[in-house]
Amino acid sequence: MRAAAVVVALSLVPVGAAGFAAYRLTNVGGPDSVCDGAATADELHDLLGSGRISEHRRGFSATEASTGNSCTAVVRSGLFETSEKTVRFTPLRNAEDGPGTLAASDARLFSGGSVGSVTPDAAWAVLPEGCDKGVRAEVRADGQGHDETRARLAVAFANGLAKARGCGNGVLPAPTALSEKGAETDPDWNGLCGLPGFAPARNPEARWRMPQQVTTATAPIWSCRIGGDPQHDSRVQEFAITTEPRTTALAWKGGVSTSGLGRAQWVADGTLVATCQGKDVFFTITGGITSGLEKPFLFPDQKDLVRQFLTAGGKAIGCEPIL
């Protein structure tokens, strides 16, 4: 049951240094858990430090998974000079855009039984096996807290959502480790993204530096970015290979592929799926468009680009030949 917000009158605050410290540093009058069990008070304190906790909801529902349904927890410390730190919990569904929307070349990926990642912007974890595919629990804390703490909080949120929905085959374990963040380097145009043999023909007009960043782990999502910030430069090209089917509601539709790309089949804009070692694996290519012209910039021959990526990427993850 949702804990009610309790306002503690100033007259009830203990007097003296010890009392002031207790009021300032503890969760007096606040809930033991927030956002319908998204996190406990102790977990919030681990991330944001000591203080009193309150929560603010915006269309949040533990039984829905759509963008915009969120709950924000606030940790407030200090008596006369207060400081506030916030963390926002949002359940999201990845269904139509493909798993490429999860990919981030600067991600640190989970290991140890849970599926998810941490970036400077957000941490997310996929709900346990037995819940709807493509649903993830996202935590945004405005860059506050250690990556490991934010990862644990995302997993706790995923477990809370699973419990509220009555789904899941067991409780997700906290991540045992995070992969290292990939470093920016100059690309090897004869083996892009560290994939041997991945050398699509490049536009000769692309003469300025195009830095490359690649995740250092391959599961559940391997990702590579070539170019600058994708939010500000439409010429950025991104590649992703998703080896965990639970991250998306997309799936192989069956039948004979009509893509002309061997065993691969288009399932979303920029995303193909092929079975690898008995499970669905998704190959995503996004970006690389000249702003305003909707024309491939870095690699003009898109068919060659896709074929090379399926071949080199599939080989890198131990997939049977796709083409």
Sequence and secondary structure as in RCSB ss.txt:
>XXXX:A:sequence
MRAAAVVVALSLVPVGAAGFAAYRLTNVGGPDSVCDGAATADELHDLLGSGRISEHRRGFSATEASTGNSCTAVV
RSGLFETSEKTVRFTPLRNAEDGPGTLAASDARLFSGGSVGSVTPDAAWAVLPEGCDKGVRAEVRADGQGHDETR
ARLAVAFANGLAKARGCGNGVLPAPTALSEKGAETDPDWNGLCGLPGFAPARNPEARWRMPQQVTTATAPIWSCR
IGGDPQHDSRVQEFAITTEPRTTALAWKGGVSTSGLGRAQWVADGTLVATCQGKDVFFTITGGITSGLEKPFLFP
DQKDLVRQFLTAGGKAIGCEPIL
>XXXX:A:secstr
         GGGS  SHHHHHHHHHS TTS SEETTTTEEHHHHHHHH SSEEEEEEES  TT   TT EEEEEE
EE SSS EEEEEEEEEEE  SS GGGG  TT EEEESS  EEE SS EEEE  TTS TTEEEEEE TT S HHHH
HHHHHHHHHHHHHHHT  SS     SEE     EE   TTSGGG TT      TT  S   EEE S  SSEEEEE
ESS TTT TT EEEEEE  GGG S     S   SSSTT EEEETTEEEEEETTEEEEEEEEE EETTTTEE S S
 HHHHHHHHHHHHHHHTT     
